[in-house]
Amino acid sequence: MTEVFMFPGQGTQRVGMGRELFARFPALEQEASEVLGYPLGRLCLVDPDRQLGNTRYTQPAIFVVNALAYRAAVADGARPDVAVGHSLGEYNALEAAGVFDFRAGLRLVAARAEAMARVTDGGMSAVVGLSETTLRFLLIRAGFDTLDVANLNTATQTVLAGPAADLDEAALILEDAGARMVRRLDVSGPFHSRYMTPAAAQLAAVVRATEPREPRFPVIANRSARPYRRETAADLLREQIDHPVRWRETIELLLDHPDPRFTELGESTLLTSMVRQIRRDRDGSAVRRPRQRVAA
């Protein structure tokens, strides 16, 4: 059996998250608050200033909750053979594998969040019910060269990123062409697209200052859908921001491992839902497709 740990990313935040974990690991909550310069527990549990939905705060909060969930799982006897994370969650997979420690990982995430939050001109839309090939064809035919494929989540769930007006206009065309759903995501910018290249450049200096270690167990990269190596870690982290998340390819790679068992950490079942759909698509066993949940 291959134990696969999965870490979710942005979009899974909610007020009240991490309550039991903060109580279980108070020293790490305090350390996170010191690194960030604000009380993280108060942000997650109360969010008095309504900042939890702000990318600058969302990403560090999710990283910490995911990291504590990993420690709880290990303390309870679980051990991963492989780890993956969706977008931001990849930083948790790397921290779990010892590529960098908790404090260094949180600093990287805070820098990433700050860089990404500065790019606000645009957004993201989830498209469900069309294959990647069909979706790309429709966008080309309609002249939407301003939109990028940002997340390849399942065979029929793709996320687009780009200017807000173009996303809204494209939605009408895609729905007319047979998409079951086109929905704008509650994010602050066009993540994982060409528009994030300035953020990738800003993060590059921070990543270079971090000395990554060889992973203790394999971590599959969003950028390449292949395992991280120490010598490529910095480039993969920088490029992750302005390139698509290749989630479907990642899970298909892991499905080829001996008897893979997927465990989603944090406070989400979103990735588990996508794994279930990818299995169905791969096996060809689904007569009708269930409603899909969407990850940014």
Secondary structure as a PSIPRED ss2 file (coil, helix, strand):
# PSIPRED VFORMAT (PSIPRED V4.0)

   1 M C   1.000  0.000  0.000
   2 T E   0.000  0.000  1.000
   3 E E   0.000  0.000  1.000
   4 V E   0.000  0.000  1.000
   5 F E   0.000  0.000  1.000
   6 M E   0.000  0.000  1.000
   7 F E   0.000  0.000  1.000
   8 P C   1.000  0.000  0.000
   9 G C   1.000  0.000  0.000
  10 Q C   1.000  0.000  0.000
  11 G C   1.000  0.000  0.000
  12 T C   1.000  0.000  0.000
  13 Q C   1.000  0.000  0.000
  14 R C   1.000  0.000  0.000
  15 V C   1.000  0.000  0.000
  16 G C   1.000  0.000  0.000
  17 M C   1.000  0.000  0.000
  18 G C   1.000  0.000  0.000
  19 R H   0.000  1.000  0.000
  20 E H   0.000  1.000  0.000
  21 L H   0.000  1.000  0.000
  22 F H   0.000  1.000  0.000
  23 A H   0.000  1.000  0.000
  24 R H   0.000  1.000  0.000
  25 F C   1.000  0.000  0.000
  26 P H   0.000  1.000  0.000
  27 A H   0.000  1.000  0.000
  28 L H   0.000  1.000  0.000
  29 E H   0.000  1.000  0.000
  30 Q H   0.000  1.000  0.000
  31 E H   0.000  1.000  0.000
  32 A H   0.000  1.000  0.000
  33 S H   0.000  1.000  0.000
  34 E H   0.000  1.000  0.000
  35 V H   0.000  1.000  0.000
  36 L H   0.000  1.000  0.000
  37 G C   1.000  0.000  0.000
  38 Y C   1.000  0.000  0.000
  39 P C   1.000  0.000  0.000
  40 L H   0.000  1.000  0.000
  41 G H   0.000  1.000  0.000
  42 R H   0.000  1.000  0.000
  43 L H   0.000  1.000  0.000
  44 C H   0.000  1.000  0.000
  45 L H   0.000  1.000  0.000
  46 V C   1.000  0.000  0.000
  47 D C   1.000  0.000  0.000
  48 P C   1.000  0.000  0.000
  49 D C   1.000  0.000  0.000
  50 R C   1.000  0.000  0.000
  51 Q C   1.000  0.000  0.000
  52 L C   1.000  0.000  0.000
  53 G C   1.000  0.000  0.000
  54 N C   1.000  0.000  0.000
  55 T H   0.000  1.000  0.000
  56 R H   0.000  1.000  0.000
  57 Y H   0.000  1.000  0.000
  58 T H   0.000  1.000  0.000
  59 Q H   0.000  1.000  0.000
  60 P H   0.000  1.000  0.000
  61 A H   0.000  1.000  0.000
  62 I H   0.000  1.000  0.000
  63 F H   0.000  1.000  0.000
  64 V H   0.000  1.000  0.000
  65 V H   0.000  1.000  0.000
  66 N H   0.000  1.000  0.000
  67 A H   0.000  1.000  0.000
  68 L H   0.000  1.000  0.000
  69 A H   0.000  1.000  0.000
  70 Y H   0.000  1.000  0.000
  71 R H   0.000  1.000  0.000
  72 A H   0.000  1.000  0.000
  73 A H   0.000  1.000  0.000
  74 V H   0.000  1.000  0.000
  75 A H   0.000  1.000  0.000
  76 D C   1.000  0.000  0.000
  77 G C   1.000  0.000  0.000
  78 A C   1.000  0.000  0.000
  79 R C   1.000  0.000  0.000
  80 P C   1.000  0.000  0.000
  81 D C   1.000  0.000  0.000
  82 V E   0.000  0.000  1.000
  83 A E   0.000  0.000  1.000
  84 V E   0.000  0.000  1.000
  85 G E   0.000  0.000  1.000
  86 H C   1.000  0.000  0.000
  87 S C   1.000  0.000  0.000
  88 L C   1.000  0.000  0.000
  89 G H   0.000  1.000  0.000
  90 E H   0.000  1.000  0.000
  91 Y H   0.000  1.000  0.000
  92 N H   0.000  1.000  0.000
  93 A H   0.000  1.000  0.000
  94 L H   0.000  1.000  0.000
  95 E H   0.000  1.000  0.000
  96 A H   0.000  1.000  0.000
  97 A C   1.000  0.000  0.000
  98 G C   1.000  0.000  0.000
  99 V C   1.000  0.000  0.000
 100 F C   1.000  0.000  0.000
 101 D C   1.000  0.000  0.000
 102 F H   0.000  1.000  0.000
 103 R H   0.000  1.000  0.000
 104 A H   0.000  1.000  0.000
 105 G H   0.000  1.000  0.000
 106 L H   0.000  1.000  0.000
 107 R H   0.000  1.000  0.000
 108 L H   0.000  1.000  0.000
 109 V H   0.000  1.000  0.000
 110 A H   0.000  1.000  0.000
 111 A H   0.000  1.000  0.000
 112 R H   0.000  1.000  0.000
 113 A H   0.000  1.000  0.000
 114 E H   0.000  1.000  0.000
 115 A H   0.000  1.000  0.000
 116 M H   0.000  1.000  0.000
 117 A H   0.000  1.000  0.000
 118 R C   1.000  0.000  0.000
 119 V C   1.000  0.000  0.000
 120 T C   1.000  0.000  0.000
 121 D C   1.000  0.000  0.000
 122 G C   1.000  0.000  0.000
 123 G E   0.000  0.000  1.000
 124 M E   0.000  0.000  1.000
 125 S E   0.000  0.000  1.000
 126 A E   0.000  0.000  1.000
 127 V E   0.000  0.000  1.000
 128 V E   0.000  0.000  1.000
 129 G C   1.000  0.000  0.000
 130 L C   1.000  0.000  0.000
 131 S C   1.000  0.000  0.000
 132 E H   0.000  1.000  0.000
 133 T H   0.000  1.000  0.000
 134 T H   0.000  1.000  0.000
 135 L H   0.000  1.000  0.000
 136 R H   0.000  1.000  0.000
 137 F H   0.000  1.000  0.000
 138 L H   0.000  1.000  0.000
 139 L H   0.000  1.000  0.000
 140 I H   0.000  1.000  0.000
 141 R H   0.000  1.000  0.000
 142 A H   0.000  1.000  0.000
 143 G C   1.000  0.000  0.000
 144 F C   1.000  0.000  0.000
 145 D C   1.000  0.000  0.000
 146 T C   1.000  0.000  0.000
 147 L C   1.000  0.000  0.000
 148 D E   0.000  0.000  1.000
 149 V E   0.000  0.000  1.000
 150 A E   0.000  0.000  1.000
 151 N E   0.000  0.000  1.000
 152 L E   0.000  0.000  1.000
 153 N E   0.000  0.000  1.000
 154 T E   0.000  0.000  1.000
 155 A C   1.000  0.000  0.000
 156 T C   1.000  0.000  0.000
 157 Q E   0.000  0.000  1.000
 158 T E   0.000  0.000  1.000
 159 V E   0.000  0.000  1.000
 160 L E   0.000  0.000  1.000
 161 A E   0.000  0.000  1.000
 162 G E   0.000  0.000  1.000
 163 P C   1.000  0.000  0.000
 164 A H   0.000  1.000  0.000
 165 A H   0.000  1.000  0.000
 166 D H   0.000  1.000  0.000
 167 L H   0.000  1.000  0.000
 168 D H   0.000  1.000  0.000
 169 E H   0.000  1.000  0.000
 170 A H   0.000  1.000  0.000
 171 A H   0.000  1.000  0.000
 172 L H   0.000  1.000  0.000
 173 I H   0.000  1.000  0.000
 174 L H   0.000  1.000  0.000
 175 E H   0.000  1.000  0.000
 176 D H   0.000  1.000  0.000
 177 A C   1.000  0.000  0.000
 178 G C   1.000  0.000  0.000
 179 A C   1.000  0.000  0.000
 180 R C   1.000  0.000  0.000
 181 M E   0.000  0.000  1.000
 182 V E   0.000  0.000  1.000
 183 R E   0.000  0.000  1.000
 184 R E   0.000  0.000  1.000
 185 L C   1.000  0.000  0.000
 186 D C   1.000  0.000  0.000
 187 V C   1.000  0.000  0.000
 188 S C   1.000  0.000  0.000
 189 G C   1.000  0.000  0.000
 190 P C   1.000  0.000  0.000
 191 F C   1.000  0.000  0.000
 192 H C   1.000  0.000  0.000
 193 S C   1.000  0.000  0.000
 194 R H   0.000  1.000  0.000
 195 Y H   0.000  1.000  0.000
 196 M H   0.000  1.000  0.000
 197 T H   0.000  1.000  0.000
 198 P H   0.000  1.000  0.000
 199 A H   0.000  1.000  0.000
 200 A H   0.000  1.000  0.000
 201 A H   0.000  1.000  0.000
 202 Q H   0.000  1.000  0.000
 203 L H   0.000  1.000  0.000
 204 A H   0.000  1.000  0.000
 205 A H   0.000  1.000  0.000
 206 V H   0.000  1.000  0.000
 207 V H   0.000  1.000  0.000
 208 R H   0.000  1.000  0.000
 209 A C   1.000  0.000  0.000
 210 T C   1.000  0.000  0.000
 211 E C   1.000  0.000  0.000
 212 P C   1.000  0.000  0.000
 213 R C   1.000  0.000  0.000
 214 E C   1.000  0.000  0.000
 215 P C   1.000  0.000  0.000
 216 R C   1.000  0.000  0.000
 217 F C   1.000  0.000  0.000
 218 P C   1.000  0.000  0.000
 219 V E   0.000  0.000  1.000
 220 I E   0.000  0.000  1.000
 221 A C   1.000  0.000  0.000
 222 N C   1.000  0.000  0.000
 223 R C   1.000  0.000  0.000
 224 S C   1.000  0.000  0.000
 225 A C   1.000  0.000  0.000
 226 R C   1.000  0.000  0.000
 227 P E   0.000  0.000  1.000
 228 Y C   1.000  0.000  0.000
 229 R C   1.000  0.000  0.000
 230 R H   0.000  1.000  0.000
 231 E H   0.000  1.000  0.000
 232 T H   0.000  1.000  0.000
 233 A H   0.000  1.000  0.000
 234 A H   0.000  1.000  0.000
 235 D H   0.000  1.000  0.000
 236 L H   0.000  1.000  0.000
 237 L H   0.000  1.000  0.000
 238 R H   0.000  1.000  0.000
 239 E H   0.000  1.000  0.000
 240 Q H   0.000  1.000  0.000
 241 I C   1.000  0.000  0.000
 242 D C   1.000  0.000  0.000
 243 H C   1.000  0.000  0.000
 244 P C   1.000  0.000  0.000
 245 V E   0.000  0.000  1.000
 246 R C   1.000  0.000  0.000
 247 W H   0.000  1.000  0.000
 248 R H   0.000  1.000  0.000
 249 E H   0.000  1.000  0.000
 250 T H   0.000  1.000  0.000
 251 I H   0.000  1.000  0.000
 252 E H   0.000  1.000  0.000
 253 L H   0.000  1.000  0.000
 254 L H   0.000  1.000  0.000
 255 L H   0.000  1.000  0.000
 256 D C   1.000  0.000  0.000
 257 H C   1.000  0.000  0.000
 258 P C   1.000  0.000  0.000
 259 D C   1.000  0.000  0.000
 260 P E   0.000  0.000  1.000
 261 R E   0.000  0.000  1.000
 262 F E   0.000  0.000  1.000
 263 T E   0.000  0.000  1.000
 264 E E   0.000  0.000  1.000
 265 L C   1.000  0.000  0.000
 266 G C   1.000  0.000  0.000
 267 E C   1.000  0.000  0.000
 268 S C   1.000  0.000  0.000
 269 T C   1.000  0.000  0.000
 270 L H   0.000  1.000  0.000
 271 L H   0.000  1.000  0.000
 272 T H   0.000  1.000  0.000
 273 S H   0.000  1.000  0.000
 274 M H   0.000  1.000  0.000
 275 V H   0.000  1.000  0.000
 276 R H   0.000  1.000  0.000
 277 Q H   0.000  1.000  0.000
 278 I H   0.000  1.000  0.000
 279 R H   0.000  1.000  0.000
 280 R H   0.000  1.000  0.000
 281 D H   0.000  1.000  0.000
 282 R H   0.000  1.000  0.000
 283 D H   0.000  1.000  0.000
 284 G C   1.000  0.000  0.000
 285 S C   1.000  0.000  0.000
 286 A C   1.000  0.000  0.000
 287 V C   1.000  0.000  0.000
 288 R C   1.000  0.000  0.000
 289 R C   1.000  0.000  0.000
 290 P C   1.000  0.000  0.000
 291 R C   1.000  0.000  0.000
 292 Q C   1.000  0.000  0.000
 293 R C   1.000  0.000  0.000
 294 V C   1.000  0.000  0.000
 295 A C   1.000  0.000  0.000
 296 A C   1.000  0.000  0.000
